[in-house]
Each structure stands twice: as structure tokens, then as C-alpha cells.
């Protein structure tokens, strides 16, 4: 039997560096990987997964960091 991932959302803490007047190290909650198979895109699947993650982790969207997001 062939198994395939149709959607994936991985989150966790990651060490990041931000610049301002000086370089600062932070460890925010990050979206590490987010994928929805093309057959399920534009159907709200990604939004439902993201909302479930926020509810489970009790953290609003603006509190997540995105390291090197794709276009």
C-alpha cells in the first residue's frame, strides 16, 4: 500500500537571531514546515490545520515566527 502525506504542519521552538541596534538571540515558537497537497489547496484545508494548531498550542497566529518562508 502506498501512503502519502496530504497535509503537514510542524511547529516547534527554534533559535533565531534578529537584528536591530544589536544582534539578539530569541527562541520563539515557529512554523517549521507547512504543506498541503496541490489537490487540496484553495479548499481551506491549510487554514483548518493552522487553526487546530493554534487552538492546541493556545497561541495566536501573530505569536509564531516563520524562518525562511517560501514565496
C-alpha positions, -999 to +999 in steps of 0.1 A: +000+000+000+013+034-010+009+061+017+012+098+010+011+129+031-018+151+020-011+179+045+016+186+071+021+213+097+051+211+120+058+236+148+085+239+175+109+262+191+139+274+171+168+296+179+167+327+157+187+359+155+171+393+150+189+425+141+182+460+154+207+482+171+224+449+180+221+411+172+197+394+196+191+357+200+154+346+205+137+312+208+101+317+196+075+291+187+079+286+149+061+271+120+089+248+108+071+231+079+037+236+063+025+217+033-009+210+017-010+187-014-020+206-045-052+185-048-064+200-015-052+236-019-076+265-020-102+244-001-095+257+034-075+226+045-044+246+054-064+271+073-082+244+093-049+227+102-033+260+112-064+269+133-062+235+150-025+240+158-032+275+173-061+260+194-040+231+206-009+252+214-031+280+228-011+306+208-025+332+183-011+334+148+009+366+153+030+349+181+045+324+156+078+331+138+085+320+103+121+311+094+129+315+057+093+312+044+089+302+007+071+327-016 
